[in-house]
Amino acid sequence: MSQQNNPSSLPQERSQAAVALDNLIRRHLRVSDPTDADAVSKALRDRYQDDQLALEQEAAGLPFFKVTRIEPTCTGGGSSSAELRQARNDVDQDLDALTHNPLLKDIHPELRGWSHNLRQVVAEGTNAARFALDPWQRDRAMAARRLLGDYGRVARYVGALTPNMSIHYRQLAKSLDEVGNMILVSMGEAVAQSGHGGGRFLLQAPASELQARRESVINALRNLAGSSSQSYGVNDWPRGLVAYREVINYLEDNGLTDLRAMFQENHVARSLDDVVFWATRGGSDDLRALGATALLALERFRRLELVLRRRVDPESPALATYLSAIRLFLDTFENAGAGYRLLYIARPPISFYGLYGVGGPDKPTQRLLTLIQLRGQLAQILDCYLGCECGESLVSCQIMLDKLLYDTDRAIDLYAMSQNTQGIGPAEQRALAYGVIADRLVRCSLGDSCEPQCADGALENGCDAVVSCGSVSCVERYPGLEEIVQGIRDTLWYENSLAVDANAGECAIASLMDDDDAIGRVMEELCAQQDAESQWAHLLKAMAPACRFEDALSPSSDLIDSAIAAVAKLGASCPDPFDIPPHFETSLSGIANLRGTKGERFHSSVLRKKHGKHNQGGNNS
């Protein structure tokens, strides 16, 4: 009797590619058995329901014609579309007026460069603002707004230095501010039209990057569990496998068996795919569903990352990579509140409660709205501040006040993109620096000038009778200006942050914050302003060649230096540039030969002081 072998009963050798394909089918088609053809066919039909009719006609041998339907991915024109269109037309007209002005024929090439770049930035910023739900587009829109603000700052600077063309440059700066403001409004409308509840959930990474972060988690898990295609070398210690075994035992001993599933590739991949699925669809309803489920679905990942901190000795690079990849994926959702204040910029307060589920703006959002109102009042006064005057003291005041206007815009940007509901986050702390600038103009003697005070009845005679010489500051020259500048300072200096220190000097300030990092952020912002102002000297010289002032940057430089000096008394300083350490061969050679990196010979005591004493508690060699 001959024995017949059944080939199907023999175990089949599966390649790594076949296993990966089976896992792919399980994840995306939700099929438990990838070898079940009927189940796979049914899953494919459910996944591609839009093509169901075409597939049935093709299977029946009938001709079919498939039309690809492209749905728009952005919202239609909002309530501010007319204002945005008007602002863009204003920029075009102001650029044409400057470019074709015969009085500016000497800088015609520079103005042509401005015209080309500004039109490109305006188009890019306004288009990106319509897609503000996409984090990358939101960042591009904010970058365009910042660049438009820089152009407006330089335009006002050049206008102050060329009195006969001041009105034309200031009109261009005004139009650029209009576009920059409408970019914020368009971003708020994109959030509002998506139907988000108060804008409280906005992804901080685009769907494509979210998919890449998901792959990083899976690859890191494979490397930790030893299932990757790359094997250990003959001289490599299996730190990943040792850490994997210690972690599994630790979770089992502590009763955290639910977290052991976080080391199964299929389970981790399916959990992440459920989140990525809603994010990649891109619809407003899908993002709202993601906002309601993501934090709960990822709670186990967050708990795993917290439990396993420094639980393995010695430290394992593979485990650290896996936990870091998880943290990178979680960061996409944990900072999802950034930009929620954009809604309050684009929509009237009367519609908040019924349509967006919020009763009104919180305290930091109220500060943001106050800043916007004060900014508009300040800009209106500054457009008429210089008038027909062109004295050196007035021009210096105009330059410093224009800088305050620019700084107020930057503070608005920081508040608009902050996610801290208490209004005490890093963004609000950086905005404190602009409050220091306003404080310098209100309380210090910057911009003061000695102006003749006429005797009574002498005005008709051309003020021939001068009785005294009084000091008049920049903010006292125009009615109501001092109150506006002081209001900007008080709004930015929120409760328990910075305050006037009347006991330490005329212009001293005091810090009410316990966090030293907050003062460091204020100093960083001021140092960045100082560096930016110093880079504009050559540009101003090219754009205003007929300027009669030798040092046109001194007004704004003195203003920033005064602010830096005040913050420096609180214990902060401008950060130093980083130093690249020497190569390890150079360091080892210096230790062995008692020489420094430049060849200088060290005494043994100096070497011990630089590198510390080695072999403490043991035998000294």
Backbone torsions as a table, in degrees:
resi	resn	phi	psi	omega
1	MET	NA	120.1	-178.9
2	SER	-84.5	137.7	-179.7
3	GLN	-95.0	124.6	179.2
4	GLN	-99.0	129.0	177.9
5	ASN	-89.3	136.0	176.5
6	ASN	-90.7	112.6	-177.2
7	PRO	-62.0	-30.2	-177.0
8	SER	-70.0	-19.6	-179.0
9	SER	-82.2	-11.5	-179.7
10	LEU	-81.1	143.1	178.0
11	PRO	-67.3	135.2	-179.6
12	GLN	-91.9	138.8	177.4
13	GLU	-81.6	120.3	-176.1
14	ARG	-102.8	131.3	176.4
15	SER	-81.4	166.9	179.1
16	GLN	-66.0	-33.6	178.4
17	ALA	-66.7	-38.1	178.7
18	ALA	-66.6	-40.0	178.2
19	VAL	-64.8	-41.6	178.4
20	ALA	-63.1	-38.4	177.8
21	LEU	-65.5	-40.9	177.1
22	ASP	-62.5	-41.3	178.5
23	ASN	-66.0	-35.2	177.4
24	LEU	-64.3	-41.7	178.9
25	ILE	-66.0	-39.7	179.4
26	ARG	-64.4	-41.3	-175.4
27	ARG	-70.6	-49.4	-170.0
28	HIS	-87.9	-31.4	-179.4
29	LEU	-99.6	-5.7	179.8
30	ARG	56.9	46.2	179.9
31	VAL	-111.1	127.7	-178.6
32	SER	-75.0	-35.4	-179.1
33	ASP	-117.3	104.2	-179.2
34	PRO	-66.1	-15.3	-179.9
35	THR	-87.1	-5.4	179.1
36	ASP	-83.0	105.2	-175.3
37	ALA	-65.9	-38.5	-179.6
38	ASP	-65.2	-41.8	179.3
39	ALA	-66.0	-39.3	178.7
40	VAL	-66.6	-40.5	179.4
41	SER	-64.1	-42.4	179.4
42	LYS	-65.6	-38.6	180.0
43	ALA	-67.1	-37.0	178.3
44	LEU	-67.1	-39.0	178.5
45	ARG	-66.8	-36.8	177.4
46	ASP	-69.0	-33.1	-178.0
47	ARG	-74.3	-35.6	-177.7
48	TYR	-114.2	61.6	-178.9
49	GLN	-69.1	-29.7	-179.8
50	ASP	-65.9	-25.7	-179.4
51	ASP	-98.7	14.4	-174.9
52	GLN	-62.8	-44.8	-178.1
53	LEU	-65.1	-41.3	179.6
54	ALA	-65.3	-38.3	179.1
55	LEU	-66.8	-40.1	179.1
56	GLU	-65.8	-40.3	178.2
57	GLN	-66.7	-38.0	178.6
58	GLU	-67.2	-40.2	178.7
59	ALA	-66.0	-31.1	178.6
60	ALA	-82.6	-1.5	-179.7
61	GLY	79.4	17.2	-179.7
62	LEU	-96.3	149.4	177.1
63	PRO	-70.4	148.8	178.3
64	PHE	-143.0	154.3	179.8
65	PHE	-131.4	117.6	-176.4
66	LYS	-101.9	126.3	178.2
67	VAL	-106.4	122.7	178.4
68	THR	-79.7	124.2	-178.4
69	ARG	-104.1	122.1	-178.2
70	ILE	-104.0	118.3	179.2
71	GLU	-92.6	141.4	176.8
72	PRO	-66.5	142.6	-176.8
73	THR	-101.4	3.6	179.7
74	CYS	-129.7	161.9	179.8
75	THR	-75.8	160.4	179.2
76	GLY	-76.0	-172.4	-179.0
77	GLY	-62.7	130.3	-179.5
78	GLY	-87.3	-171.3	-178.3
79	SER	-69.3	-17.2	-178.3
80	SER	-102.9	13.3	-177.3
81	SER	-63.5	-36.2	179.2
82	ALA	-67.4	-41.3	178.6
83	GLU	-65.7	-38.8	178.4
84	LEU	-64.8	-41.8	178.3
85	ARG	-63.8	-39.8	178.1
86	GLN	-65.6	-40.4	179.7
87	ALA	-63.9	-41.2	178.6
88	ARG	-66.5	-38.1	176.6
89	ASN	-65.3	-36.3	177.9
90	ASP	-63.3	-40.8	178.4
91	VAL	-62.6	-44.6	-180.0
92	ASP	-61.6	-44.6	-179.1
93	GLN	-66.7	-39.9	179.3
94	ASP	-67.8	-37.4	177.2
95	LEU	-66.4	-40.9	177.6
96	ASP	-64.6	-37.9	-179.9
97	ALA	-65.0	-39.5	178.7
98	LEU	-73.7	-40.4	-176.1
99	THR	-66.7	-36.1	-176.6
100	HIS	-99.0	12.0	178.7
101	ASN	-78.7	124.4	-177.7
102	PRO	-66.9	-23.1	179.3
103	LEU	-71.4	-16.5	-179.1
104	LEU	-109.6	27.2	-176.9
105	LYS	-66.1	-24.2	-178.2
106	ASP	-72.5	-23.9	179.7
107	ILE	-115.4	29.1	-179.2
108	HIS	-60.3	-42.3	178.0
109	PRO	-61.5	-39.7	178.7
110	GLU	-64.1	-41.0	179.5
111	LEU	-68.2	-33.1	174.9
112	ARG	-64.0	-40.2	175.8
113	GLY	-62.9	-41.9	175.1
114	TRP	-59.3	-45.3	-176.7
115	SER	-60.9	-44.5	-178.4
116	HIS	-66.6	-48.0	-175.9
117	ASN	-68.7	-39.5	-178.5
118	LEU	-66.1	-42.0	178.1
119	ARG	-62.7	-36.7	178.9
120	GLN	-68.4	-42.4	179.8
121	VAL	-66.2	-40.6	179.5
122	VAL	-62.2	-45.0	179.8
123	ALA	-64.2	-43.4	-178.9
124	GLU	-66.9	-42.9	-178.6
125	GLY	-67.0	-44.2	-179.4
126	THR	-68.2	-35.7	177.2
127	ASN	-69.6	-40.6	179.8
128	ALA	-67.2	-32.7	-179.0
129	ALA	-64.1	-28.5	179.4
130	ARG	-68.7	-21.9	-179.1
131	PHE	-109.0	39.9	-172.5
132	ALA	-65.2	-15.1	175.2
133	LEU	-67.5	-25.4	176.0
134	ASP	-81.8	123.9	-176.6
135	PRO	-59.7	-39.4	179.9
136	TRP	-65.2	-41.7	177.8
137	GLN	-65.8	-36.2	177.6
138	ARG	-64.4	-40.5	177.5
139	ASP	-66.9	-39.2	178.4
140	ARG	-65.0	-38.1	178.9
141	ALA	-65.7	-41.5	178.6
142	MET	-67.9	-35.4	176.7
143	ALA	-65.4	-39.6	177.5
144	ALA	-65.6	-39.6	177.7
145	ARG	-63.6	-40.4	178.4
146	ARG	-64.2	-41.7	-179.8
147	LEU	-67.0	-39.2	175.6
148	LEU	-62.5	-37.3	176.1
149	GLY	-64.5	-37.7	176.9
150	ASP	-64.2	-43.0	177.3
151	TYR	-63.1	-41.6	178.0
152	GLY	-64.0	-37.5	177.6
153	ARG	-63.3	-45.5	-179.8
154	VAL	-67.7	-37.9	179.3
155	ALA	-62.1	-42.6	176.8
156	ARG	-66.3	-36.3	178.2
157	TYR	-62.0	-48.7	-179.9
158	VAL	-65.0	-37.6	178.7
159	GLY	-64.0	-35.9	177.9
160	ALA	-68.9	-28.1	-178.5
161	LEU	-88.6	-12.1	176.9
162	THR	-124.7	84.7	-171.7
163	PRO	-57.9	-34.0	-177.2
164	ASN	-70.8	-17.7	179.0
165	MET	-117.3	16.2	-174.3
166	SER	-62.2	-43.0	-176.2
167	ILE	-63.6	-35.4	-178.7
168	HIS	-70.0	-43.2	178.2
169	TYR	-67.0	-37.9	-180.0
170	ARG	-69.9	-31.6	174.6
171	GLN	-65.7	-39.1	176.3
172	LEU	-64.1	-45.0	179.0
173	ALA	-61.4	-38.3	178.4
174	LYS	-63.4	-42.1	179.2
175	SER	-66.7	-38.4	177.0
176	LEU	-64.3	-38.0	175.8
177	ASP	-64.1	-37.1	178.0
178	GLU	-61.0	-45.8	179.8
179	VAL	-65.3	-43.3	178.5
180	GLY	-60.5	-39.8	177.8
181	ASN	-68.3	-37.9	179.0
182	MET	-69.5	-24.2	174.5
183	ILE	-64.4	-43.7	176.1
184	LEU	-62.4	-40.9	179.6
185	VAL	-65.1	-41.4	179.4
186	SER	-64.7	-38.3	176.5
187	MET	-64.4	-41.5	176.7
188	GLY	-64.5	-35.7	177.5
189	GLU	-67.7	-36.0	177.3
190	ALA	-63.2	-38.5	177.0
191	VAL	-69.0	-41.1	-177.9
192	ALA	-67.7	-42.5	-177.7
193	GLN	-71.0	-18.5	177.4
194	SER	-75.1	-14.6	178.7
195	GLY	81.8	14.2	179.2
196	HIS	-64.5	140.6	178.7
197	GLY	-68.9	91.8	-179.9
198	GLY	71.4	10.8	-179.6
199	GLY	66.4	25.5	-172.9
200	ARG	-80.5	-7.1	178.9
201	PHE	-133.6	107.5	175.5
202	LEU	-131.6	124.9	-179.8
203	LEU	-61.8	140.9	179.4
204	GLN	-101.6	10.7	175.7
205	ALA	-149.1	139.7	179.5
206	PRO	-68.0	165.1	-176.2
207	ALA	-61.9	-37.1	179.8
208	SER	-63.8	-41.8	178.1
209	GLU	-71.0	-32.8	176.9
210	LEU	-62.8	-38.5	176.1
211	GLN	-65.1	-39.7	178.3
212	ALA	-65.4	-38.4	177.1
213	ARG	-66.2	-35.0	175.7
214	ARG	-63.4	-41.9	177.8
215	GLU	-65.0	-33.5	178.4
216	SER	-64.7	-39.4	177.5
217	VAL	-63.3	-45.3	-178.6
218	ILE	-65.4	-44.1	179.4
219	ASN	-64.4	-38.8	177.8
220	ALA	-66.1	-36.9	177.2
221	LEU	-66.2	-41.7	177.3
222	ARG	-61.8	-41.0	179.0
223	ASN	-65.5	-36.5	179.1
224	LEU	-70.2	-44.0	-177.2
225	ALA	-80.1	-6.3	179.5
226	GLY	80.2	15.1	-179.3
227	SER	-94.4	3.5	178.2
228	SER	-76.8	163.1	-178.1
229	SER	-72.2	-18.9	-179.0
230	GLN	-87.7	123.6	-177.3
231	SER	-98.8	164.1	178.2
232	TYR	-72.0	148.2	175.9
233	GLY	-76.6	169.7	-176.3
234	VAL	-68.9	-22.7	-178.7
235	ASN	-108.0	8.2	-178.5
236	ASP	-94.0	138.2	174.7
237	TRP	-81.4	135.6	-178.2
238	PRO	-78.6	65.6	-176.9
239	ARG	-65.2	-33.8	179.9
240	GLY	-65.8	-45.3	-179.8
241	LEU	-67.8	-38.2	177.4
242	VAL	-63.5	-44.4	178.4
243	ALA	-64.6	-38.8	179.0
244	TYR	-61.4	-42.9	179.6
245	ARG	-68.0	-41.0	179.7
246	GLU	-66.3	-38.0	179.9
247	VAL	-67.0	-44.7	179.7
248	ILE	-61.1	-44.0	178.7
249	ASN	-65.1	-38.6	-179.9
250	TYR	-64.9	-43.7	179.5
251	LEU	-65.8	-36.7	179.6
252	GLU	-70.6	-40.8	-179.3
253	ASP	-66.9	-30.6	-177.1
254	ASN	-95.8	9.4	176.8
255	GLY	72.6	17.5	179.9
256	LEU	-96.5	53.9	-175.7
257	THR	-69.4	-23.7	178.8
258	ASP	-67.3	-25.0	178.8
259	LEU	-81.1	-14.0	176.6
260	ARG	-66.4	-24.3	177.1
261	ALA	-66.4	-18.6	178.8
262	MET	-72.6	-1.4	176.5
263	PHE	-112.0	11.9	173.4
264	GLN	-102.3	121.3	-171.5
265	GLU	-60.7	-43.1	-177.8
266	ASN	-63.6	-41.3	-179.1
267	HIS	-68.5	-44.2	179.7
268	VAL	-63.7	-43.6	-179.0
269	ALA	-63.2	-41.5	-179.6
270	ARG	-67.4	-38.9	179.2
271	SER	-64.8	-41.5	179.2
272	LEU	-72.0	-36.2	-179.8
273	ASP	-65.1	-34.1	177.7
274	ASP	-62.4	-34.8	178.5
275	VAL	-75.9	-44.0	-178.9
276	VAL	-65.1	-30.9	-178.3
277	PHE	-59.0	-47.5	-179.4
278	TRP	-70.0	-32.8	-177.9
279	ALA	-71.9	-34.3	-176.1
280	THR	-79.6	-15.7	179.3
281	ARG	-71.3	-34.6	169.6
282	GLY	81.9	-7.1	179.7
283	GLY	-76.5	158.8	-179.5
284	SER	-65.6	-40.0	178.1
285	ASP	-65.5	-36.5	179.1
286	ASP	-66.7	-40.2	178.4
287	LEU	-67.9	-35.2	176.1
288	ARG	-66.7	-39.9	175.5
289	ALA	-64.3	-38.1	177.4
290	LEU	-64.5	-41.4	179.4
291	GLY	-63.4	-28.1	-179.1
292	ALA	-85.6	-15.8	-174.4
293	THR	-119.4	-22.9	-171.4
294	ALA	-63.8	-46.2	-176.1
295	LEU	-63.3	-35.8	178.3
296	LEU	-75.3	-38.0	-178.8
297	ALA	-68.1	-29.6	-177.1
298	LEU	-99.3	9.7	-177.8
299	GLU	-63.8	-36.9	-179.7
300	ARG	-66.5	-37.6	176.8
301	PHE	-63.4	-40.2	179.6
302	ARG	-66.0	-40.5	179.3
303	ARG	-69.3	-36.3	177.1
304	LEU	-63.3	-44.3	-179.4
305	GLU	-64.2	-32.3	179.7
306	LEU	-76.9	-39.6	-175.9
307	VAL	-71.0	-35.2	-171.6
308	LEU	-93.6	13.8	177.6
309	ARG	-68.9	119.8	176.2
310	ARG	54.5	40.9	176.9
311	ARG	-96.9	-5.3	-177.3
312	VAL	-116.6	130.7	178.4
313	ASP	-131.8	117.7	4.4
314	PRO	-77.0	163.7	-179.1
315	GLU	-59.9	142.2	-178.6
316	SER	-110.8	120.8	176.5
317	PRO	-59.4	-36.3	-178.7
318	ALA	-65.9	-42.1	178.9
319	LEU	-68.5	-40.0	178.0
320	ALA	-63.3	-36.7	177.7
321	THR	-65.5	-41.0	-179.9
322	TYR	-65.6	-45.6	179.3
323	LEU	-67.1	-35.6	177.6
324	SER	-67.7	-38.2	176.9
325	ALA	-64.5	-37.9	175.9
326	ILE	-64.7	-43.3	179.3
327	ARG	-63.2	-38.4	177.9
328	LEU	-63.6	-39.2	177.9
329	PHE	-68.1	-38.6	-178.7
330	LEU	-70.4	-29.4	-179.1
331	ASP	-61.5	-24.1	178.9
332	THR	-62.1	-30.4	-174.0
333	PHE	-107.4	-23.2	-176.4
334	GLU	-75.1	-25.8	177.0
335	ASN	-102.5	30.8	-173.7
336	ALA	-75.0	-3.3	179.2
337	GLY	-89.0	-6.3	-178.3
338	ALA	-65.0	129.2	179.2
339	GLY	94.3	5.7	-178.3
340	TYR	-69.0	-20.7	-179.2
341	ARG	-76.5	-10.0	177.1
342	LEU	-61.1	-30.8	-179.6
343	LEU	-60.3	-37.8	-176.7
344	TYR	-75.1	-18.8	175.7
345	ILE	-77.7	-33.3	-172.5
346	ALA	-94.5	-19.7	-173.6
347	ARG	-122.0	147.5	177.8
348	PRO	-71.5	148.2	-176.6
349	PRO	-61.9	-24.0	-175.5
350	ILE	-67.5	-19.1	-177.2
351	SER	-97.8	1.6	-173.5
352	PHE	-68.5	-48.5	-169.8
353	TYR	-65.8	-50.5	-174.0
354	GLY	-75.2	-39.6	-172.5
355	LEU	-92.6	-32.2	-173.0
356	TYR	-116.9	2.8	172.0
357	GLY	71.8	20.6	176.9
358	VAL	-128.1	144.1	-177.2
359	GLY	-77.8	-23.2	-178.4
360	GLY	165.1	176.4	-177.4
361	PRO	-71.7	147.9	174.3
362	ASP	-78.9	-178.7	-174.1
363	LYS	-62.2	-47.8	177.9
364	PRO	-63.4	-33.0	176.5
365	THR	-68.4	-35.2	175.0
366	GLN	-64.2	-37.4	175.4
367	ARG	-64.1	-38.6	177.2
368	LEU	-61.5	-46.2	179.6
369	LEU	-65.7	-34.4	176.1
370	THR	-66.2	-40.8	177.7
371	LEU	-60.8	-41.6	-179.6
372	ILE	-62.8	-41.1	178.9
373	GLN	-67.3	-43.7	179.2
374	LEU	-65.9	-34.1	178.7
375	ARG	-63.5	-43.4	178.0
376	GLY	-63.1	-40.8	178.2
377	GLN	-65.7	-39.9	179.0
378	LEU	-65.3	-42.6	-179.9
379	ALA	-63.9	-37.6	180.0
380	GLN	-65.2	-39.2	179.4
381	ILE	-70.8	-40.9	-175.6
382	LEU	-68.2	-27.3	177.3
383	ASP	-65.8	-24.3	179.2
384	CYS	-110.3	7.3	-171.9
385	TYR	-68.8	-49.3	-174.4
386	LEU	-78.7	-38.3	-179.8
387	GLY	59.1	-132.5	179.1
388	CYS	-93.7	0.6	-179.8
389	GLU	-78.1	149.4	178.7
390	CYS	-142.4	26.0	177.3
391	GLY	-68.4	155.9	-174.7
392	GLU	-63.7	-40.6	-179.4
393	SER	-66.6	-39.3	178.3
394	LEU	-67.1	-39.8	178.3
395	VAL	-64.3	-39.4	177.6
396	SER	-62.7	-42.0	176.9
397	CYS	-63.6	-41.6	179.4
398	GLN	-60.8	-42.1	-179.4
399	ILE	-64.3	-44.4	-178.5
400	MET	-68.8	-38.7	179.0
401	LEU	-70.8	-34.0	174.4
402	ASP	-64.0	-35.7	176.0
403	LYS	-64.8	-39.5	176.6
404	LEU	-62.1	-37.7	176.2
405	LEU	-62.2	-43.7	177.1
406	TYR	-62.8	-42.2	-179.9
407	ASP	-65.8	-34.8	177.5
408	THR	-63.4	-38.6	175.7
409	ASP	-62.1	-40.1	-180.0
410	ARG	-68.2	-36.1	175.6
411	ALA	-65.5	-37.6	176.2
412	ILE	-62.3	-40.5	177.6
413	ASP	-61.7	-44.0	-179.7
414	LEU	-63.6	-42.6	179.1
415	TYR	-68.7	-37.3	-176.5
416	ALA	-66.8	-33.5	-176.5
417	MET	-100.6	5.8	178.6
418	SER	-78.4	152.9	179.4
419	GLN	-114.3	-1.2	-176.6
420	ASN	-78.0	115.3	-177.6
421	THR	-72.8	-18.1	178.6
422	GLN	-87.7	-12.0	179.4
423	GLY	74.0	25.8	-179.0
424	ILE	-128.4	26.2	-178.9
425	GLY	-82.0	-179.1	179.4
426	PRO	-59.6	-34.4	179.6
427	ALA	-65.8	-45.2	178.3
428	GLU	-66.0	-33.0	177.5
429	GLN	-67.3	-37.7	175.7
430	ARG	-66.3	-33.4	178.7
431	ALA	-67.2	-17.7	176.4
432	LEU	-59.8	-29.4	-179.2
433	ALA	-60.7	-37.2	179.7
434	TYR	-72.9	-26.3	171.7
435	GLY	-68.3	-32.6	175.7
436	VAL	-65.0	-39.0	177.1
437	ILE	-60.9	-44.6	178.4
438	ALA	-64.2	-36.6	179.6
439	ASP	-65.8	-35.3	178.1
440	ARG	-61.6	-37.1	-179.2
441	LEU	-75.3	-29.3	-177.0
442	VAL	-81.3	-44.9	-168.8
443	ARG	-106.0	-22.6	-175.0
444	CYS	-94.7	173.3	-174.8
445	SER	-90.5	19.0	178.8
446	LEU	-66.4	130.8	178.4
447	GLY	83.1	0.6	178.4
448	ASP	-68.6	144.0	177.5
449	SER	-141.8	153.5	-179.8
450	CYS	-91.4	113.2	-178.5
451	GLU	-114.1	137.7	-178.9
452	PRO	-63.8	137.8	175.3
453	GLN	-105.7	117.1	-174.3
454	CYS	-78.1	149.6	175.3
455	ALA	-73.2	160.3	179.9
456	ASP	-61.0	131.8	177.9
457	GLY	81.0	3.9	-177.2
458	ALA	-97.9	-3.1	-178.0
459	LEU	-65.6	-33.3	-178.6
460	GLU	-68.3	-23.9	-178.5
461	ASN	-95.9	19.6	178.9
462	GLY	78.1	23.0	176.6
463	CYS	58.9	51.6	178.5
464	ASP	-77.2	-29.1	-177.4
465	ALA	-96.0	102.1	-179.4
466	VAL	-101.1	122.6	-176.7
467	VAL	-101.2	-25.3	-178.8
468	SER	-159.5	172.4	177.8
469	CYS	-127.6	109.4	-175.8
470	GLY	-102.3	151.7	179.5
471	SER	-89.9	126.2	-178.9
472	VAL	-123.3	121.5	-179.3
473	SER	-85.2	171.3	-176.9
474	CYS	-62.5	-40.8	-174.3
475	VAL	-80.0	-9.5	179.2
476	GLU	-93.6	-3.8	-176.0
477	ARG	-78.1	-20.5	-175.0
478	TYR	-128.5	132.5	-178.3
479	PRO	-62.0	133.0	177.5
480	GLY	84.3	-9.8	-177.4
481	LEU	-69.1	-39.7	-178.5
482	GLU	-63.4	-39.6	178.9
483	GLU	-64.9	-36.6	179.8
484	ILE	-67.8	-46.7	-179.8
485	VAL	-63.6	-41.2	177.9
486	GLN	-65.9	-36.1	176.5
487	GLY	-64.9	-37.3	176.1
488	ILE	-63.5	-43.8	179.1
489	ARG	-62.6	-47.9	-177.3
490	ASP	-65.9	-31.6	179.1
491	THR	-70.5	-41.2	-179.8
492	LEU	-74.2	-33.9	176.8
493	TRP	-84.2	82.3	-178.0
494	TYR	-71.6	176.6	-175.0
495	GLU	-60.5	136.6	178.6
496	ASN	61.2	41.4	175.9
497	SER	-122.0	-90.4	177.3
498	LEU	-118.6	154.6	-178.5
499	ALA	-152.8	164.1	176.8
500	VAL	-75.3	131.1	178.7
501	ASP	-105.6	92.9	-175.4
502	ALA	-73.1	-18.5	-176.0
503	ASN	-88.8	-13.3	-174.8
504	ALA	-103.0	1.1	179.7
505	GLY	141.0	172.7	-174.7
506	GLU	-65.2	-40.7	-174.1
507	CYS	-114.7	17.4	-175.5
508	ALA	-78.0	150.8	175.3
509	ILE	-125.6	159.2	-179.3
510	ALA	-127.3	147.7	178.3
511	SER	-102.1	130.5	176.5
512	LEU	-102.5	9.0	-176.8
513	MET	-98.9	141.5	177.0
514	ASP	-86.7	-13.2	-176.7
515	ASP	-87.3	115.1	177.1
516	ASP	-68.9	-27.1	178.8
517	ASP	-64.8	-29.4	179.5
518	ALA	-65.1	-43.7	176.6
519	ILE	-64.8	-35.4	176.2
520	GLY	-63.6	-36.4	177.5
521	ARG	-67.7	-38.5	176.9
522	VAL	-61.5	-43.8	179.7
523	MET	-66.8	-38.3	177.7
524	GLU	-59.6	-41.5	-179.1
525	GLU	-66.7	-40.5	179.0
526	LEU	-68.4	-38.6	178.4
527	CYS	-66.9	-35.7	176.2
528	ALA	-65.0	-37.8	175.8
529	GLN	-64.3	-42.3	-179.9
530	GLN	-61.4	-42.0	179.2
531	ASP	-67.1	-40.0	-179.4
532	ALA	-65.8	-41.1	179.9
533	GLU	-64.2	-35.8	-178.4
534	SER	-70.3	-20.9	-178.7
535	GLN	-83.8	-7.5	-174.4
536	TRP	-94.8	1.8	-175.7
537	ALA	-62.3	-49.2	-178.1
538	HIS	-67.0	-36.1	179.1
539	LEU	-65.0	-44.1	179.5
540	LEU	-66.1	-36.0	178.2
541	LYS	-65.2	-34.2	179.1
542	ALA	-77.3	-36.2	-176.4
543	MET	-84.1	-22.6	178.8
544	ALA	-129.2	68.5	-175.0
545	PRO	-67.6	-22.8	-177.8
546	ALA	-92.6	13.0	-178.8
547	CYS	-64.3	132.8	-176.4
548	ARG	-93.0	-2.5	179.4
549	PHE	-94.7	128.2	-175.5
550	GLU	-69.1	-42.4	-178.6
551	ASP	-115.9	87.6	-176.5
552	ALA	-75.4	-18.7	-177.7
553	LEU	-87.9	-5.9	-174.1
554	SER	-62.7	-37.8	-179.4
555	PRO	-59.7	-52.5	-178.7
556	SER	-70.3	-34.4	178.4
557	SER	-65.0	-42.4	177.8
558	ASP	-63.8	-36.4	178.9
559	LEU	-64.2	-45.5	-179.8
560	ILE	-69.1	-41.2	179.5
561	ASP	-61.2	-37.9	177.7
562	SER	-65.2	-39.8	178.1
563	ALA	-66.8	-41.2	179.3
564	ILE	-64.6	-40.2	179.0
565	ALA	-63.5	-37.0	179.4
566	ALA	-68.7	-41.3	-179.9
567	VAL	-73.6	-30.8	179.4
568	ALA	-62.0	-29.3	178.2
569	LYS	-69.0	-15.2	177.0
570	LEU	-88.2	2.2	175.7
571	GLY	100.3	17.9	-179.9
572	ALA	-115.1	159.9	178.4
573	SER	-149.6	161.4	178.9
574	CYS	-64.5	135.4	-178.0
575	PRO	-66.2	141.8	177.6
576	ASP	-81.0	150.4	175.2
577	PRO	-65.7	147.2	-175.9
578	PHE	-70.8	147.8	178.1
579	ASP	-104.1	133.3	176.8
580	ILE	-79.8	121.6	-178.5
581	PRO	-68.6	154.8	177.9
582	PRO	-67.6	161.0	178.6
583	HIS	-66.3	153.1	-173.4
584	PHE	-64.6	-29.4	176.9
585	GLU	-64.9	-38.7	178.5
586	THR	-65.4	-41.9	179.2
587	SER	-65.5	-43.5	179.1
588	LEU	-65.0	-37.7	177.9
589	SER	-66.3	-38.6	177.8
590	GLY	-65.7	-37.8	178.3
591	ILE	-67.9	-41.8	-177.3
592	ALA	-69.7	-38.2	-175.3
593	ASN	-101.7	6.5	-179.4
594	LEU	55.9	42.9	179.7
595	ARG	-127.7	152.0	176.1
596	GLY	-82.7	-178.8	-178.8
597	THR	-68.0	-19.6	178.9
598	LYS	-101.3	9.0	175.6
599	GLY	95.0	-4.3	-178.8
600	GLU	-72.4	142.8	-177.3
601	ARG	-87.2	134.8	178.2
602	PHE	-97.4	146.3	166.6
603	HIS	-77.2	154.4	-176.2
604	SER	-59.8	-36.2	178.9
605	SER	-67.4	-36.9	176.8
606	VAL	-65.5	-39.5	179.7
607	LEU	-64.3	-41.1	178.5
608	ARG	-65.6	-34.7	179.0
609	LYS	-69.0	-36.5	-177.4
610	LYS	-75.8	-41.1	-171.6
611	HIS	-108.8	-5.1	-179.4
612	GLY	83.5	160.7	-179.9
613	LYS	-81.9	132.4	179.5
614	HIS	-96.9	160.2	176.3
615	ASN	57.0	39.4	177.3
616	GLN	-67.7	134.6	-178.6
617	GLY	84.9	-3.5	179.3
618	GLY	-122.7	-162.1	179.2
619	ASN	-79.0	132.3	177.2
620	ASN	-89.4	128.9	-179.9
621	SER	-95.3	NA	NA
